[in-house]
Amino acid sequence: MPKRQKADARLSDIRDKFLERCAELWDAHEEEFMAVLEDAEKRCVNVTFRACLDFSESTAKLDTSLSFSQVVKDNKQDDFDDPNAPPLPGLGKKGKKGGKGNGNDGDEPDGKKAAAGDKD
């Protein structure tokens, strides 16, 4: 079984080496993440440095990594009514009222917009 080290025995040296490696990785990839930044709509790029400290063996190990990406967020949501459910009383053929604000934008079956006061 390997000899166990105290986790804090070399933290100062590991921190210094981590910062040195971060600078090296930054310099090595700066043109790449700047290109992502230039192409980004919001002119924003996330640059992340990660330190993985492994004290499980007889020598402590530091794995330093850099990652970067453009933030993209998108969302689409759809609702689907149960086709087997009967329409509620007082609603149209498809179970929805005409007019804006109800999810169907007032489209009638013939493709025309419903007038402001029209009902099914």
Summary of the structure (lengths in Angstrom):
residues: 120
radius of gyration: 29.8
end to end distance: 79.9
largest distance: 82.2
contacts: 215
relative contact order: 0.13
helix: 24%
strand: 18%
